[in-house]
Amino acid sequence: MKAGDKRLESRTYIIGREGHIYINDPTVSKQHAEIQIINGEVYLRDLGSTNGTFLIKNNRLVPFAEGYVQLRQPIVLGNRQYTIQSLLEIAGAFAAPSFE
């Protein structure tokens, strides 16, 4: 991540039906996963969700517990697909046009 925005650094965003990044989907846990910005990179961690967190790699769903991911990495939470960037945009972490 090359945000260059210190406001993002060391922030943690909870993803789920209750959290900073609200997902209105009954297949998503109340606190499903979290995104942290660490040294300018994005760290994603599943929070023991019922249905899991998955990366999409080579058109396959790959179970994911935790690790560093790219902004444009597609992930699946519940029945929906997102990118890390789109989730951070939901949280208001940055405006959509700031990353092209």
N, CA, C and O atoms as a DFTB+ gen file, in Angstrom:
400 C
 N C O
     1  1       0.856      -1.178       0.000
     2  2       0.000       0.000       0.000
     3  2       0.890       1.225       0.000
     4  3       1.847       1.308       0.770
     5  1       0.582       2.149      -0.841
     6  2       1.388       3.354      -0.911
     7  2       0.507       4.563      -0.696
     8  3       0.491       5.497      -1.497
     9  1      -0.216       4.525       0.385
    10  2      -1.158       5.607       0.660
    11  2      -0.431       6.893       1.005
    12  3      -0.848       7.978       0.598
    13  1       0.657       6.773       1.756
    14  2       1.366       7.964       2.172
    15  2       0.554       8.806       3.138
    16  3       0.925       9.941       3.439
    17  1      -0.527       8.269       3.615
    18  2      -1.419       8.986       4.509
    19  2      -1.235       8.444       5.919
    20  3      -1.669       7.333       6.220
    21  1      -0.605       9.209       6.768
    22  2      -0.315       8.780       8.134
    23  2      -1.580       8.553       8.959
    24  3      -1.531       7.882       9.990
    25  1      -2.719       9.106       8.515
    26  2      -3.967       8.881       9.243
    27  2      -4.377       7.418       9.188
    28  3      -5.087       6.942      10.074
    29  1      -3.941       6.700       8.162
    30  2      -4.279       5.290       8.033
    31  2      -3.387       4.417       8.909
    32  3      -3.797       3.336       9.331
    33  1      -2.181       4.877       9.182
    34  2      -1.194       4.078       9.897
    35  2      -1.694       3.682      11.281
    36  3      -2.255       4.494      12.017
    37  1      -1.476       2.422      11.613
    38  2      -1.814       1.854      12.917
    39  2      -3.308       1.868      13.217
    40  3      -3.700       1.735      14.376
    41  1      -4.134       2.022      12.217
    42  2      -5.586       1.969      12.402
    43  2      -6.056       0.529      12.230
    44  3      -5.476      -0.240      11.464
    45  1      -7.109       0.179      12.951
    46  2      -7.731      -1.132      12.816
    47  2      -9.191      -0.918      12.466
    48  3      -9.886      -0.131      13.109
    49  1      -9.652      -1.622      11.445
    50  2     -11.031      -1.525      10.991
    51  2     -11.680      -2.898      11.115
    52  3     -11.224      -3.860      10.498
    53  1     -12.743      -2.990      11.912
    54  2     -13.485      -4.229      12.061
    55  2     -14.512      -4.319      10.934
    56  3     -15.236      -3.361      10.662
    57  1     -14.566      -5.485      10.283
    58  2     -15.502      -5.746       9.195
    59  2     -16.571      -6.699       9.711
    60  3     -16.247      -7.728      10.304
    61  1     -17.838      -6.371       9.493
    62  2     -18.904      -7.293       9.871
    63  2     -20.245      -6.610       9.998
    64  3     -20.422      -5.465       9.580
    65  1     -21.183      -7.327      10.580
    66  2     -22.513      -6.754      10.784
    67  2     -22.495      -5.726      11.903
    68  3     -23.435      -4.945      12.047
    69  1     -21.424      -5.723      12.698
    70  2     -21.184      -4.684      13.697
    71  2     -19.715      -4.300      13.582
    72  3     -18.844      -5.129      13.847
    73  1     -19.427      -3.091      13.202
    74  2     -18.038      -2.681      13.064
    75  2     -17.892      -1.421      12.247
    76  3     -18.879      -0.796      11.857
    77  1     -16.649      -1.053      11.991
    78  2     -16.334       0.141      11.203
    79  2     -16.768      -0.027       9.753
    80  3     -17.201       0.927       9.108
    81  1     -16.646      -1.257       9.249
    82  2     -17.005      -1.563       7.870
    83  2     -18.228      -2.465       7.930
    84  3     -18.125      -3.682       8.089
    85  1     -19.395      -1.830       7.798
    86  2     -20.661      -2.537       7.970
    87  2     -21.026      -3.326       6.722
    88  3     -21.089      -2.779       5.622
    89  1     -21.267      -4.625       6.909
    90  2     -21.700      -5.508       5.837
    91  2     -23.067      -6.056       6.224
    92  3     -23.188      -6.801       7.196
    93  1     -24.080      -5.694       5.476
    94  2     -25.443      -6.135       5.754
    95  2     -25.687      -7.464       5.044
    96  3     -26.275      -7.503       3.963
    97  1     -25.229      -8.547       5.661
    98  2     -25.338      -9.878       5.080
    99  2     -25.381     -10.874       6.232
   100  3     -24.438     -10.927       7.021
   101  1     -26.446     -11.664       6.353
   102  2     -26.541     -12.609       7.475
   103  2     -25.471     -13.692       7.459
   104  3     -25.273     -14.369       8.468
   105  1     -24.767     -13.876       6.324
   106  2     -23.699     -14.878       6.270
   107  2     -22.357     -14.302       6.734
   108  3     -21.352     -15.012       6.777
   109  1     -22.353     -13.023       7.076
   110  2     -21.160     -12.364       7.620
   111  2     -21.334     -12.272       9.132
   112  3     -22.396     -11.875       9.612
   113  1     -20.306     -12.634       9.878
   114  2     -20.360     -12.573      11.337
   115  2     -20.442     -11.134      11.826
   116  3     -20.121     -10.201      11.090
   117  1     -20.875     -10.959      13.074
   118  2     -20.960      -9.610      13.642
   119  2     -19.604      -8.924      13.579
   120  3     -19.508      -7.766      13.172
   121  1     -18.564      -9.629      13.976
   122  2     -17.187      -9.141      13.829
   123  2     -16.440     -10.222      13.065
   124  3     -15.859     -11.136      13.649
   125  1     -16.469     -10.095      11.757
   126  2     -16.011     -11.138      10.842
   127  2     -14.486     -11.137      10.663
   128  3     -13.832     -12.174      10.772
   129  1     -13.949      -9.968      10.389
   130  2     -12.516      -9.840      10.098
   131  2     -12.072      -8.429      10.452
   132  3     -12.891      -7.567      10.770
   133  1     -10.756      -8.207      10.392
   134  2     -10.254      -6.862      10.619
   135  2      -9.148      -6.560       9.638
   136  3      -8.419      -7.445       9.188
   137  1      -9.044      -5.270       9.315
   138  2      -7.967      -4.763       8.468
   139  2      -7.140      -3.822       9.334
   140  3      -7.683      -2.946      10.007
   141  1      -5.826      -4.010       9.311
   142  2      -4.905      -3.100       9.999
   143  2      -3.934      -2.548       8.974
   144  3      -3.549      -3.237       8.030
   145  1      -3.546      -1.305       9.168
   146  2      -2.504      -0.703       8.341
   147  2      -1.240      -0.697       9.193
   148  3      -1.180      -0.036      10.229
   149  1      -0.231      -1.441       8.744
   150  2       1.019      -1.593       9.489
   151  2       2.178      -1.224       8.572
   152  3       2.393      -1.869       7.545
   153  1       2.922      -0.189       8.941
   154  2       4.063       0.262       8.127
   155  2       3.690       0.441       6.658
   156  3       4.447       0.069       5.762
   157  1       2.506       1.018       6.426
   158  2       2.074       1.296       5.072
   159  2       1.547       0.102       4.309
   160  3       1.248       0.221       3.121
   161  1       1.421      -1.052       4.957
   162  2       0.900      -2.246       4.305
   163  2      -0.396      -2.667       4.973
   164  3      -0.668      -2.306       6.118
   165  1      -1.197      -3.441       4.237
   166  2      -2.508      -3.857       4.718
   167  2      -2.436      -5.288       5.246
   168  3      -2.008      -6.205       4.545
   169  1      -2.862      -5.459       6.494
   170  2      -2.880      -6.770       7.145
   171  2      -4.329      -7.150       7.396
   172  3      -5.063      -6.406       8.047
   173  1      -4.743      -8.293       6.890
   174  2      -6.107      -8.785       7.027
   175  2      -6.104      -9.994       7.951
   176  3      -5.246     -10.870       7.835
   177  1      -7.081     -10.040       8.884
   178  2      -7.165     -11.168       9.817
   179  2      -8.622     -11.558      10.013
   180  3      -9.466     -10.713      10.313
   181  1      -8.910     -12.839       9.843
   182  2     -10.233     -13.361      10.153
   183  2     -10.361     -13.412      11.673
   184  3      -9.410     -13.776      12.364
   185  1     -11.516     -13.052      12.189
   186  2     -11.728     -12.996      13.639
   187  2     -12.525     -14.201      14.141
   188  3     -13.368     -14.072      15.028
   189  1     -12.250     -15.364      13.570
   190  2     -12.964     -16.571      13.976
   191  2     -14.385     -16.605      13.449
   192  3     -15.282     -17.151      14.093
   193  1     -14.589     -16.024      12.284
   194  2     -15.923     -15.938      11.699
   195  2     -16.506     -17.324      11.433
   196  3     -15.775     -18.295      11.237
   197  1     -17.818     -17.394      11.431
   198  2     -18.515     -18.657      11.203
   199  2     -18.274     -19.200       9.802
   200  3     -18.015     -20.392       9.637
   201  1     -18.357     -18.337       8.789
   202  2     -18.246     -18.787       7.400
   203  2     -16.893     -18.537       6.765
   204  3     -16.702     -18.851       5.590
   205  1     -15.952     -17.984       7.506
   206  2     -14.601     -17.812       7.005
   207  2     -14.396     -16.605       6.099
   208  3     -15.336     -15.948       5.653
   209  1     -13.124     -16.354       5.854
   210  2     -12.661     -15.302       4.951
   211  2     -11.846     -15.996       3.869
   212  3     -11.042     -16.880       4.163
   213  1     -12.050     -15.601       2.632
   214  2     -11.384     -16.249       1.510
   215  2     -10.762     -15.227       0.579
   216  3     -11.328     -14.160       0.343
   217  1      -9.589     -15.559       0.048
   218  2      -8.985     -14.790      -1.037
   219  2      -9.396     -15.457      -2.336
   220  3      -9.679     -16.655      -2.367
   221  1      -9.427     -14.685      -3.400
   222  2      -9.638     -15.255      -4.723
   223  2      -8.290     -15.233      -5.429
   224  3      -7.738     -14.170      -5.714
   225  1      -7.772     -16.423      -5.704
   226  2      -6.487     -16.571      -6.404
   227  2      -6.677     -17.564      -7.535
   228  3      -7.153     -18.680      -7.321
   229  1      -6.308     -17.160      -8.726
   230  2      -6.459     -18.015      -9.909
   231  2      -7.884     -18.542     -10.033
   232  3      -8.099     -19.721     -10.315
   233  1      -8.848     -17.660      -9.821
   234  2     -10.274     -17.980      -9.916
   235  2     -10.725     -19.056      -8.938
   236  3     -11.716     -19.741      -9.189
   237  1     -10.009     -19.213      -7.826
   238  2     -10.382     -20.176      -6.795
   239  2     -10.476     -19.485      -5.452
   240  3      -9.756     -18.525      -5.175
   241  1     -11.380     -19.991      -4.615
   242  2     -11.479     -19.490      -3.245
   243  2     -10.428     -20.193      -2.394
   244  3     -10.357     -21.422      -2.361
   245  1      -9.619     -19.399      -1.710
   246  2      -8.567     -19.934      -0.860
   247  2      -8.846     -19.467       0.570
   248  3      -8.863     -18.263       0.827
   249  1      -9.067     -20.402       1.509
   250  2      -9.303     -19.987       2.902
   251  2      -8.147     -19.130       3.403
   252  3      -6.984     -19.392       3.095
   253  1      -8.478     -18.111       4.173
   254  2      -7.464     -17.153       4.626
   255  2      -7.673     -16.845       6.104
   256  3      -8.766     -16.453       6.512
   257  1      -6.632     -17.022       6.898
   258  2      -6.705     -16.729       8.331
   259  2      -6.161     -15.338       8.621
   260  3      -6.845     -14.513       9.227
   261  1      -4.919     -15.074       8.186
   262  2      -4.348     -13.755       8.385
   263  2      -3.070     -13.598       7.584
   264  3      -2.378     -14.568       7.276
   265  1      -2.774     -12.330       7.251
   266  2      -1.553     -12.017       6.535
   267  2      -1.690     -10.710       5.777
   268  3      -2.738     -10.065       5.787
   269  1      -0.600     -10.337       5.119
   270  2      -0.583      -9.103       4.336
   271  2      -1.262      -9.329       2.991
   272  3      -1.107     -10.383       2.375
   273  1      -2.013      -8.332       2.546
   274  2      -2.727      -8.394       1.270
   275  2      -2.554      -7.073       0.527
   276  3      -2.188      -6.056       1.116
   277  1      -2.823      -7.108      -0.767
   278  2      -2.754      -5.914      -1.601
   279  2      -4.109      -5.212      -1.608
   280  3      -5.139      -5.835      -1.354
   281  1      -4.102      -3.912      -1.900
   282  2      -5.347      -3.138      -1.936
   283  2      -6.375      -3.710      -2.912
   284  3      -7.572      -3.716      -2.625
   285  1      -5.917      -4.179      -4.038
   286  2      -6.846      -4.671      -5.058
   287  2      -7.133      -6.169      -4.922
   288  3      -7.772      -6.760      -5.791
   289  1      -6.665      -6.775      -3.843
   290  2      -6.900      -8.204      -3.617
   291  2      -8.393      -8.484      -3.472
   292  3      -9.041      -7.913      -2.595
   293  1      -8.953      -9.357      -4.323
   294  2     -10.352      -9.723      -4.134
   295  2     -10.492     -10.735      -2.996
   296  3      -9.734     -11.700      -2.904
   297  1     -11.476     -10.492      -2.138
   298  2     -11.755     -11.402      -1.038
   299  2     -13.254     -11.682      -0.999
   300  3     -14.056     -10.936      -1.561
   301  1     -13.615     -12.771      -0.324
   302  2     -15.019     -13.122      -0.155
   303  2     -15.313     -13.214       1.335
   304  3     -14.641     -13.918       2.088
   305  1     -16.345     -12.473       1.730
   306  2     -16.866     -12.515       3.099
   307  2     -18.332     -12.886       2.969
   308  3     -19.092     -12.174       2.312
   309  1     -18.741     -13.982       3.582
   310  2     -20.124     -14.421       3.431
   311  2     -20.397     -14.754       1.983
   312  3     -19.676     -15.546       1.376
   313  1     -21.440     -14.152       1.422
   314  2     -21.823     -14.412       0.030
   315  2     -21.371     -13.333      -0.936
   316  3     -21.800     -13.319      -2.090
   317  1     -20.510     -12.428      -0.484
   318  2     -20.158     -11.286      -1.334
   319  2     -18.656     -11.167      -1.550
   320  3     -17.846     -11.568      -0.714
   321  1     -18.317     -10.601      -2.703
   322  2     -16.921     -10.356      -3.046
   323  2     -16.610      -8.870      -2.916
   324  3     -17.420      -8.019      -3.283
   325  1     -15.435      -8.574      -2.393
   326  2     -14.967      -7.200      -2.203
   327  2     -13.495      -7.143      -2.577
   328  3     -12.851      -8.172      -2.781
   329  1     -12.972      -5.921      -2.663
   330  2     -11.524      -5.743      -2.654
   331  2     -11.194      -5.065      -1.327
   332  3     -12.062      -4.459      -0.699
   333  1      -9.959      -5.168      -0.912
   334  2      -9.540      -4.505       0.320
   335  2      -9.792      -3.007       0.186
   336  3     -10.253      -2.366       1.131
   337  1      -9.492      -2.452      -0.978
   338  2      -9.695      -1.025      -1.213
   339  2     -11.160      -0.646      -1.042
   340  3     -11.463       0.362      -0.404
   341  1     -12.073      -1.435      -1.602
   342  2     -13.495      -1.091      -1.487
   343  2     -13.962      -1.151      -0.037
   344  3     -14.809      -0.356       0.371
   345  1     -13.425      -2.076       0.740
   346  2     -13.783      -2.143       2.166
   347  2     -13.274      -0.920       2.916
   348  3     -13.977      -0.371       3.764
   349  1     -12.056      -0.494       2.605
   350  2     -11.518       0.707       3.251
   351  2     -12.287       1.953       2.830
   352  3     -12.421       2.895       3.610
   353  1     -12.790       1.960       1.604
   354  2     -13.619       3.084       1.159
   355  2     -14.926       3.130       1.941
   356  3     -15.401       4.214       2.281
   357  1     -15.519       1.965       2.233
   358  2     -16.730       1.910       3.047
   359  2     -16.465       2.541       4.412
   360  3     -17.313       3.250       4.953
   361  1     -15.290       2.279       4.960
   362  2     -14.923       2.814       6.274
   363  2     -14.613       4.298       6.219
   364  3     -14.476       4.943       7.258
   365  1     -14.499       4.850       5.004
   366  2     -14.147       6.260       4.878
   367  2     -12.670       6.506       5.107
   368  3     -12.258       7.628       5.400
   369  1     -11.862       5.441       4.971
   370  2     -10.424       5.567       5.199
   371  2      -9.770       6.465       4.162
   372  3      -8.811       7.178       4.457
   373  1     -10.296       6.424       2.946
   374  2      -9.833       7.334       1.900
   375  2     -10.901       7.392       0.823
   376  3     -11.765       6.518       0.746
   377  1     -10.842       8.397       0.013
   378  2     -11.817       8.580      -1.069
   379  2     -11.430       7.684      -2.235
   380  3     -10.247       7.456      -2.487
   381  1     -12.411       7.188      -2.930
   382  2     -12.184       6.270      -4.044
   383  2     -11.178       6.790      -5.071
   384  3     -10.331       6.007      -5.502
   385  1     -11.213       8.067      -5.497
   386  2     -10.294       8.505      -6.543
   387  2      -8.830       8.573      -6.120
   388  3      -7.967       8.765      -6.977
   389  1      -8.517       8.424      -4.836
   390  2      -7.136       8.583      -4.388
   391  2      -6.228       7.436      -4.819
   392  3      -5.005       7.571      -4.773
   393  1      -6.808       6.306      -5.239
   394  2      -6.012       5.176      -5.710
   395  2      -6.496       4.816      -7.101
   396  3      -7.633       4.376      -7.274
   397  1      -5.653       4.998      -8.074
   398  2      -6.055       4.728      -9.451
   399  2      -5.334       3.541      -9.989
   400  3      -5.545       3.161     -11.141
